[in-house]
Amino acid sequence: MKSRGQVLLLAVIILASAVLYALSILKYSHPRAVLVRDYVQAAEVVQLARVWIKSGLCSLCIRQTSLLLYQLNRTYRLNIPALSNNTFKDFLLSFDYGYCNYTVVFYANGKTYVRVLVYYEYKYINSYFRRIGAEEVLVYNYTLRYYHVYDGPWGRIVVYPQLIDVYRNLDLRYLGNGMWIVGIPANMTWRLVDRFEIPIKIGE
Amino acid sequence: MRGNIEAVFILIVLAIFLALAYQIVSTNPSRCYRQLDTRIYAYLLLNYYTFNESLLLTYYELSEGVVYMRVIEYPGGVTVFEKGCLSNCFIMRFVFIRSNLNYTVFELGVRP
């Protein structure tokens, strides 16, 4: 009887060891990686909106780039949700004052998913002469306020993008908080864009 | 006397089993998971338009959990940046579109 008890105890120990081993395999042999995509997806959509704004909300560009994102979404499993959108453009561009407001809103499941606002406003201050080579050139001086607002899962982000004087003809100076001083030479070709290649039109 | 030794032995074995069972069954299973936080890359997409090697290297080194990173520019499909080892990685991709032809694909690898 005592010997049978010991055999039974041994059997219980072996069974318990086998159960623990099986449990350890079940729990640790299939590790997973959790890929958190929440902000990246929305950021991809913000960039799409900037491309649309760069084109002046051209419908052909919107169609082509939407199709591209749709294809990439399927190919690379980006998990970007099904989106609908609304675009809005309001502008007034005169010699002494002007503004431009581009807004793109993306909706997912009937709720606002991402909202992108690109806004600039300029005012004429004065004019002065600048020597370029052998001639004196009249330069119109403006203040410019330029910023982007991105509403998304992160809340609200306000960005003051760097401006690029493409032909290097302008007197461009950054004051801070999205404020710029822009000197535009009269009768010269110039082009001002931000770092995302969105064009800025002043005094037209 | 022999019965006492057996009882102590049984208690020791029981204690070891309880400790092992606690370790295996009762601990938090989330420790088997590796979470790749990609929020830092959202910042990259929101604030930059072109991606040079030093910028990408900075983000690669800043990001926790990423063991592989590759950046491919289209059109052409040219790999402009590759770092780390791809083996046994879960791959996550995201894109940065500049036009209907020009875009960048980011591949991030995380090893569980």
Interface residues (C-beta under 8 A of the other chain):
Chain A: L9 I13 A16 L20 L23 S24 K27 Y28 H30 P31 R32 A33 V34 L35 V36 R37 D38 Y39 V40 Q41 A42 A43 E44 V46 Q47 L48 V51 C61 Q64 T65 L67 L68 L69 L72 Y76 R77 L78 Y150 W154 I157 V159 R195 F196 E197
Chain B: I10 V13 F17 L20 A21 I24 V25 P29 C32 Y33 R34 Q35 L36 D37 T38 R39 Y41 A42 Y43 L45 L46 N47 Y48 Y49 F90 M92 R93 F94 V95 F96 I97 R98 S99 N100 Y103 V105 V110 R111 P112
